[in-house]
Amino acid sequence: MKEGLWLEDASFRYGELWVLRETELHVPPGRTLIVTGDNGVGKSTLLYLCAGLLPATTGHVWLDGHHPTAKKPSELARQGVRRGFVFSQGGLLSNLSALANVALSLRYHADLFGIEDKDIDRRAREALTELRVAQTDFHALPAHLSAGVRKRVSIARALALDPNFVFLDDPDGGLDASTRTLVYDRLERFRDDAHMTVLIATNSRPLIDRLGGDVMELAHGHLPVSYTHLT
């Protein structure tokens, strides 16, 4: 089985614009890869493609041997593929509170994982508390939250189902110093988790220096053949 994240000859285009061309990539289980590159080069698109949020125009994407775009989230989860995604702007549903946003994925997968209704609220609260979201913000709509709190809620939502694949798009963008430190601490735990495969799109030098590890630059629709390891 193709363990971890694989791209095989994967390309993607918007209309006539090719964003990715014949891309090859393998991130083994338990590894963290940081993808850098100029603004607009396609880093977010690469994350969407790897997570199965966009289908490859040509080629293949695999998560632990499964094509993520070919199956519903519940089917993938039943086969052991649990994904968490943190969007650059948070990606929270505007008509749901912070607590309801985090609880949503738990409700969606409740039958599959045997989560009882009484446990959904508790687990969502625990996820928010772990990211130091104040209880006074639990029932606030995203528009009434600061950028830093929205990002923390987004991370809490991504972690609610204990994912083994996590995708983070510009995770420290626009954060104040204290929130950035909190996010960095959480990302270090991702990096050190042997059961979690992590892909991060960022140009943040402080984040890259903090996490170290494997870094690749996306340019002209291509990734390099091998990793650059930062010590």
Disulfide bonds with the S-S distance in Angstrom:
none
